[in-house]
């Protein structure tokens, strides 16, 4: 039995922090799908013409809305920028490092929608293991 794929997306603007006094806006899309229930996707629409997508654990993003978390390539923590609540994302790759700030209320609201789609703890049930196995063996 094939399960329907549902996706929750949200377009938003992040700030790429270049220095404590200067940042530039970066359009981005948050995406979460029942076909990949453990992961969130953040696609950055850069001036290069080629979007860049980072994929990491949904649970990491959830935890990062409450406290600093993550090691290595993805670190996330909540903070304030002036009067705004923001979520900091520190991303590291062989191409370089980036510090981005996302509006925390928008990310939290999107995560609520993702949790309604696939509640935490029910990710395994959302996976179509039979379909995936059939595709592998075909």
Secondary structure, 3 states (H helix, E strand, C coil): CCCCCCEEEEEEEEEEEEECCEEEEEEEEEEEEHHHCCEEEEEEECCCCCCEEEEEEHHHHHHHCCCCECCCCEEEEEEEECCEEEEEEEEEECCEEEEEEEEHHHHHHHHHHHHHHCCCCCHHHHCCHHHHHHHHHC
